[in-house]
Amino acid sequence: MVTGIQIHFLLKAILRTLLFILLLHILTSAGLKAQSLPAEAVSEAVALMTSEKSVQGNTSSIADNAEPGECYYAKSVVEEGKVMKAMKREEIITFTPPGMESLYTDGHYMVFDGYLSNYNGTIVLFARVTFFSNEATQTYGSLFKNHELLLKTDDGQIATLRCGQSESGSLNATYDKTTYLTYYEIDDSAYKILLERPVVAARMFWSKGYEDYTVSNPGFFQRQLSCVR
């Protein structure tokens, strides 16, 4: 025979289980909403990112020659039910570890280039990180979804971007380079910070740790955000 006390504890156990399921659903839904992009948007972005043959060289020319208020679009589609704006790709970070400069006299150990895109109101940074080395995966590992990219402005504000797609890197042994392709979502909080001030430094998180970089194109986010919204 089931007593009143047993029923009481049974109901409490059921309630705890239901609350746990509800909380898990809320957290999962929130994470997907913050990080997901339609496959169509990602495939279009990868095509734009890989359409230019040169990794180094011409992507910094926009920053050097841009006129105030001028927008350089790689693609701009605004029609009923669809907004797709993609800026032209630019170098954002170049980096060579101290002591290795003599090995990279004609370039850099790492080049981080990318562009901003607006897909139906969601603004993201599509990024390509190229290491001119065949050992990058051993040194850095992978980029995982939700890994952070911290961007510091010249007045000390920090904008946090989160990786939207895991990437393990692609090795091209012929040309001795390793390439990572992914994207980072720019939420409203980061948008306000990045539109306001130049970005001077970045901290990028990898599966094997993090590394700090000086931003070689400080006006990138201000310039592209003003065009892509």
C-alpha positions as CSV (number, residue, x, y, z in Angstrom):
1,M,0.0,0.0,0.0
2,V,1.3,3.4,-1.0
3,T,1.4,5.9,1.8
4,G,0.9,9.7,1.6
5,I,4.6,10.2,2.4
6,Q,5.7,7.9,-0.5
7,I,3.4,9.8,-2.9
8,H,4.8,13.1,-1.6
9,F,8.4,12.0,-2.4
10,L,7.4,10.5,-5.7
11,L,5.8,13.8,-6.8
12,K,8.9,15.7,-5.7
13,A,11.2,13.4,-7.8
14,I,8.9,13.8,-10.9
15,L,8.9,17.6,-10.4
16,R,12.7,17.7,-10.2
17,T,13.1,15.6,-13.3
18,L,10.7,17.8,-15.3
19,L,12.5,21.0,-14.1
20,F,15.8,19.5,-15.2
21,I,14.5,18.6,-18.7
22,L,13.0,22.1,-19.0
23,L,16.2,23.8,-18.0
24,L,18.3,21.6,-20.4
25,H,15.9,22.5,-23.3
26,I,16.2,26.2,-22.6
27,L,20.0,26.1,-22.5
28,T,20.2,24.0,-25.6
29,S,17.8,26.2,-27.5
30,A,19.6,29.3,-26.5
31,G,22.9,28.0,-27.6
32,L,21.6,26.9,-31.0
33,K,19.9,30.3,-31.6
34,A,23.1,32.2,-30.8
35,Q,25.4,30.2,-33.0
36,S,23.5,28.6,-35.9
37,L,23.5,29.7,-39.5
38,P,21.6,28.1,-42.4
39,A,23.6,25.8,-44.6
40,E,22.9,28.0,-47.6
41,A,24.6,31.0,-45.9
42,V,27.6,29.0,-44.9
43,S,28.1,27.5,-48.3
44,E,27.8,30.9,-50.0
45,A,30.3,32.3,-47.5
46,V,32.9,29.6,-48.1
47,A,32.6,30.1,-51.9
48,L,33.3,33.8,-51.4
49,M,36.1,33.2,-49.0
50,T,37.9,30.8,-51.3
51,S,37.2,32.5,-54.6
52,E,40.4,34.6,-54.6
53,K,43.6,32.8,-55.3
54,S,46.0,34.9,-53.2
55,V,46.1,34.4,-49.5
56,Q,48.6,37.2,-48.9
57,G,49.1,40.4,-50.8
58,N,45.9,42.0,-52.1
59,T,43.5,41.7,-49.2
60,S,45.1,44.6,-47.3
61,S,44.7,47.1,-50.2
62,I,41.1,48.0,-49.2
63,A,42.2,49.1,-45.7
64,D,45.1,51.2,-47.3
65,N,42.9,52.9,-49.9
66,A,39.4,53.0,-48.5
67,E,37.6,56.3,-48.5
68,P,35.5,57.3,-45.4
69,G,32.0,55.9,-45.8
70,E,32.8,53.9,-49.0
71,C,31.5,50.3,-49.0
72,Y,33.2,47.4,-50.9
73,Y,30.6,44.6,-51.4
74,A,31.5,41.2,-52.7
75,K,27.7,40.5,-52.8
76,S,24.6,42.5,-52.0
77,V,21.1,41.0,-52.3
78,V,18.1,42.7,-50.8
79,E,14.8,41.3,-51.9
80,E,11.5,40.1,-50.3
81,G,12.3,37.5,-47.6
82,K,16.1,37.6,-48.1
83,V,18.9,39.9,-47.1
84,M,22.5,38.8,-48.0
85,K,25.3,41.4,-47.8
86,A,28.9,40.3,-47.9
87,M,31.8,42.6,-47.8
88,K,35.1,42.1,-49.6
89,R,37.8,40.1,-47.8
90,E,40.5,41.9,-45.9
91,E,43.5,41.0,-43.8
92,I,42.8,41.6,-40.1
93,I,45.7,40.0,-38.3
94,T,49.2,39.1,-39.4
95,F,51.5,37.3,-36.9
96,T,55.0,35.8,-36.8
97,P,56.3,34.5,-33.4
98,P,59.3,36.2,-32.0
99,G,62.5,34.6,-33.1
100,M,61.0,33.3,-36.4
101,E,61.1,36.5,-38.4
102,S,64.1,35.3,-40.4
103,L,62.1,32.3,-41.7
104,Y,59.3,34.6,-43.0
105,T,61.1,37.5,-44.7
106,D,58.6,37.6,-47.5
107,G,55.4,37.2,-45.5
108,H,54.0,36.0,-42.1
109,Y,53.7,32.8,-40.1
110,M,50.0,33.4,-39.8
111,V,47.4,35.5,-41.7
112,F,43.9,35.9,-40.4
113,D,41.7,37.4,-43.1
114,G,37.9,37.6,-43.5
115,Y,34.9,39.7,-44.1
116,L,31.5,40.6,-42.4
117,S,28.3,39.3,-43.7
118,N,24.6,40.0,-43.0
119,Y,22.3,37.1,-43.5
120,N,18.7,38.1,-42.8
121,G,19.8,40.3,-39.9
122,T,22.4,38.0,-38.4
123,I,25.9,39.6,-38.7
124,V,28.9,37.3,-38.7
125,L,32.6,37.4,-39.3
126,F,33.6,34.8,-41.8
127,A,37.3,34.0,-41.1
128,R,40.1,32.2,-42.7
129,V,43.2,31.5,-40.6
130,T,46.2,30.4,-42.6
131,F,49.4,29.2,-41.0
132,F,52.4,28.9,-43.4
133,S,53.5,25.7,-41.6
134,N,52.5,22.0,-41.8
135,E,52.6,21.7,-38.0
136,A,49.8,24.1,-37.0
137,T,47.4,21.4,-36.0
138,Q,49.9,19.9,-33.6
139,T,50.6,23.3,-32.1
140,Y,47.1,24.8,-32.0
141,G,44.7,21.9,-32.4
142,S,41.2,22.7,-33.6
143,L,38.7,25.5,-33.4
144,F,35.5,24.3,-31.6
145,K,32.1,25.7,-31.7
146,N,31.6,28.3,-28.9
147,H,35.4,29.0,-28.7
148,E,35.9,32.7,-28.0
149,L,37.5,35.4,-30.0
150,L,38.1,38.4,-27.7
151,L,38.6,41.8,-29.5
152,K,40.0,44.7,-27.6
153,T,39.4,48.3,-28.7
154,D,41.8,51.2,-28.3
155,D,40.0,52.4,-25.2
156,G,40.1,49.0,-23.4
157,Q,36.6,47.6,-24.2
158,I,36.3,43.9,-24.9
159,A,33.9,42.4,-27.5
160,T,33.4,38.7,-27.3
161,L,32.6,36.7,-30.4
162,R,31.9,33.0,-30.3
163,C,32.8,30.4,-32.9
164,G,29.8,29.1,-34.8
165,Q,31.3,26.1,-36.5
166,S,34.0,23.6,-35.4
167,E,37.1,23.3,-37.7
168,S,40.0,20.9,-37.5
169,G,42.2,22.6,-40.2
170,S,43.1,21.6,-43.7
171,L,46.8,20.8,-44.5
172,N,48.3,21.5,-47.9
173,A,51.6,19.8,-47.7
174,T,52.6,20.9,-51.2
175,Y,52.6,24.6,-50.2
176,D,53.4,23.9,-46.5
177,K,50.4,25.6,-45.1
178,T,47.4,24.8,-42.9
179,T,44.0,26.6,-43.3
180,Y,41.1,27.0,-40.9
181,L,37.7,28.2,-42.2
182,T,35.0,29.2,-39.7
183,Y,32.7,32.0,-38.6
184,Y,32.0,34.1,-35.5
185,E,28.6,35.7,-34.7
186,I,28.6,39.4,-33.8
187,D,25.7,39.9,-31.3
188,D,24.2,43.3,-30.4
189,S,26.6,43.9,-27.5
190,A,29.7,43.2,-29.6
191,Y,28.2,45.2,-32.5
192,K,28.0,48.4,-30.4
193,I,31.5,48.1,-29.1
194,L,33.1,47.3,-32.5
195,L,31.2,50.0,-34.3
196,E,32.4,52.6,-31.8
197,R,36.2,52.2,-31.6
198,P,39.1,50.7,-33.6
199,V,40.2,47.2,-32.6
200,V,43.9,46.9,-31.6
201,A,44.3,43.4,-30.1
202,A,42.8,40.0,-30.2
203,R,42.9,36.8,-28.1
204,M,41.9,33.7,-30.0
205,F,41.1,30.4,-28.3
206,W,42.1,27.0,-29.7
207,S,41.6,23.5,-28.4
208,K,45.2,23.6,-27.1
209,G,45.1,27.0,-25.5
210,Y,45.0,30.6,-26.6
211,E,47.2,33.2,-28.3
212,D,47.3,37.0,-28.3
213,Y,47.7,39.0,-31.5
214,T,48.1,42.6,-32.5
215,V,45.4,43.6,-35.0
216,S,47.1,44.9,-38.2
217,N,43.9,46.4,-39.6
218,P,42.3,48.4,-36.7
219,G,39.5,50.0,-38.7
220,F,38.2,46.8,-40.2
221,F,35.2,46.3,-38.0
222,Q,34.1,49.9,-37.9
223,R,34.3,50.2,-41.7
224,Q,32.6,46.9,-42.5
225,L,29.9,47.1,-39.8
226,S,28.8,50.5,-41.0
227,C,28.2,49.0,-44.5
228,V,26.8,45.6,-43.7
229,R,24.0,46.4,-41.3
